[in-house]
Amino acid sequence: MIDRTLWRRTIVIWLCALAPVGLPMPSLAAISEEAATRVGGDLVEVGKRLDVLEDSVAKVYAALPTVPDDLVHAVQEIIDDETPEVFRRNLESGALVLALVVALLYGMRALNRHRRSRWAGDPIAFRSAAKLIALEAGELLIVAGVCYGFAKFAFDADGHHDLLVVALLWAWLRWRFYVWLLDVFLRPGMSSMRLIAMDDRSAVKVKALAAAGILVGVVGISVMPVLLRAGLPIPSGQVVVLMQGVIVALGVALALATYARSPGASPRARRILRIVVYAGAGLLLAVWSLCVLLLEFSMYHSLVWSMRIAALAFLVDAVLGLSGHISWVRFVQRSVAAAAALAIAILLAQVWLVQEFAVLAPEVWLSVRRSLVTAAVTLFVGYVAWRYLHHWTEVRLRAAGAGLGPGSEDDGTHPASRLTTVLPMLRVLAGITILVVAVLLALSQLGIEITPLLAGAGVFGLALSFGSQALVRDIVSGVFFMFDDAFRVGEYIDTGKLKGTVEMLSLRSVRLRHQNGQVHTIPYGQLSAITNYSRDWQTVKFNLRLARDTDIEKVRKAVKQLGQQMLEDPDLGREFLQPLKLQGVAEIADNALIVRLKFTARPLKPSWVQRESLKRLYRLFGEKGIDFASNAVRVETVGAAGEMSGAAGAAVASRVAAAEAPATDAPAA
């Protein structure tokens, strides 16, 4: 007997061997001689990078002892570029320009101080914070324009002196921008607009530590090109910028440690921020060190841009979170987060697929990126449309279902409108439509043929309609019930077997809440006739049993008077459509005169109106001397029988009087 396992293994081996035969292979003319004879494939490129990294590490390590002398030599070259007087004059000019732009910045802040204080009192916190951020951004833009003008027209772009002054000026401007971002997040002295929860003292410390570390970083990045141009060896420059990266990371770590000790920070916020900042700072330091050693900064710039996008998304989210009680804030927050996630994904895809792993050629990536951006925009628009639809319907459904909870039937729950009633089904259908259309459009923009998907969806829908006839019947019946406007959310209906208040409508069933609390779920296909008790108006008729000798005209006037008083009542008056009135005598019983009363009221709470009417009728009839019927039986006798009963009554009365008379002592015998 042949071993089946051996056969399976043999077939798998042959399939693996023959698989490349069926794959499209590039023509030999498209392959260069070097690529055709290369052994190892992509591993060779990885090995080359590792060799470059190893060689760079060795050069940096060898340059460590000479870094101080190289820095002194480069600085001396900058000073000796022209005469010392010119160098001193350039430094003085740079200091004067810096003093002017600093004075301009603080002057604008002083002019806008009143506006800041007025905005701080805005009851909508996120609007106040957004105005303040926009104002400060405008001030920085003005200062940046002034700095650009001085750098363009006041300093020469060729000499070492001027380049150093311009580098220091731009370093200050970049540092000022990062300090402004720290101000936006921390707001020392303005706890109401602080985006990260902590006390004022900790906010000041965190800002100082982070600003010091950032200052070292931006000065080093700005001045290093001037030093390299003045003759600083590249390995020595690599050592300096690596040390700057470590200093910046240390400043961030100290600032985070200060925040962790802040009494105003919640434990959950500390944990999340610790993870995010430590991971981000560690990753940024590692990528910075790797890029400095390889002298390729594409990965670092892409990571920095990703972090900028994430920081911007967090900034918008945190500013909106200052007014989290506003209903549409959460919608905007989620939309901003989705846009940031898509932008970061495309940016990282460019880094890893094109620049690092070279999966796609740069010219191919241009068309791919265009398709990715278009597809991402399509998905984002679909997501925003769905979030807006969900938010818009949720607000109306929450308002319609506010009075549907357990409580007294006097609460007067208001039925929802026709649109609000069908909103759950419309939301489901619209959500499915938005999802399908957005995904299909995104796939088509990525170059994927969607015609087979549409054909398959049509076949699946046809099979579903034939296989689930009960489901189709329920859905179709529900559509016609909605067209007929048979019931709405909040209305009280009777389906023949079950009754209750309509609590929710789904695509195939209606959910009723009985007045005792039970929940009934009924498919639309099982509904035949619907009795709606909550539509337009309701006439209530009830009977009263009065004494046989009651004056009907007196009762009519009393009821009319009471009906007029109830119309003038602020609570009861708005419920009446027609006042309470006496309809007439309904029946003459043996011991009662039965009269019928009626009124027409809105269908929200007619039972409450009836109870109020009975309560007031009872009090008014007592005041008017109108008696209600009694169930006591009254017996009357006439003729001889009456005389006999009168004699018997006199005898009984005399006996009772004798029994109640005081006793006297009997005489002795």
Sequence and secondary structure as in RCSB ss.txt:
>XXXX:A:sequence
MIDRTLWRRTIVIWLCALAPVGLPMPSLAAISEEAATRVGGDLVEVGKRLDVLEDSVAKVYAALPTVPDDLVHAV
QEIIDDETPEVFRRNLESGALVLALVVALLYGMRALNRHRRSRWAGDPIAFRSAAKLIALEAGELLIVAGVCYGF
AKFAFDADGHHDLLVVALLWAWLRWRFYVWLLDVFLRPGMSSMRLIAMDDRSAVKVKALAAAGILVGVVGISVMP
VLLRAGLPIPSGQVVVLMQGVIVALGVALALATYARSPGASPRARRILRIVVYAGAGLLLAVWSLCVLLLEFSMY
HSLVWSMRIAALAFLVDAVLGLSGHISWVRFVQRSVAAAAALAIAILLAQVWLVQEFAVLAPEVWLSVRRSLVTA
AVTLFVGYVAWRYLHHWTEVRLRAAGAGLGPGSEDDGTHPASRLTTVLPMLRVLAGITILVVAVLLALSQLGIEI
TPLLAGAGVFGLALSFGSQALVRDIVSGVFFMFDDAFRVGEYIDTGKLKGTVEMLSLRSVRLRHQNGQVHTIPYG
QLSAITNYSRDWQTVKFNLRLARDTDIEKVRKAVKQLGQQMLEDPDLGREFLQPLKLQGVAEIADNALIVRLKFT
ARPLKPSWVQRESLKRLYRLFGEKGIDFASNAVRVETVGAAGEMSGAAGAAVASRVAAAEAPATDAPAA
>XXXX:A:secstr
   HHHHHHHHHHHHHHHGGGGS    GGGS HHHHT SSTHHHHHHHHHHHHHHHHHHHHHHGGGHHHHHHHHH
HHHHTTS HHHHHHHHHHHHHHHHHHHHHHHHHHHHTHHHHHHHHT SSHHHHHHHHHHHHHHHHHHHHHHHHHH
HHHTS SSSHHHHHHHHHHHHHHHHHHHHHHHHHHH TT GGG SS   HHHHHHHHHHHHHHHHHHHHHHHHHH
HHHHTT  HHHHHHHHHHHHHHHHHHHHHHHHHHHT TTS HHHHHHHHHHHHHHHHHHHHHHHHHHHHT  HHH
HHHHHHHHHHHHHHHHHHHHHTTTTSTTHHHHHHHHHHHHHHHHHHHHHHIIIIIIS  S HHHHHHHHHHHHHH
HHHHHHHHHHHHHHHHHHHHHHHHHTTT SSS GGG      HHHHHHHHHHHHHHHHHHHHHHHHHHHHTT   
HHHHHHHHHHHHHHHHH HHHHHHHHHHHHHHHHT   TT EEE SS EEEEEEE SSEEEEE TTS EEEEEGG
G    EESSSS EEEEEEEEE TT  HHHHHHHHHHHHHHHHHSTTTGGGEEEEEEEEEEEEE SS EEEEEEEE
E SS HHHHHHHHHHHHHHHHHHHT  B          SHHHHHHHHHHHHHHHHHHHHHS        
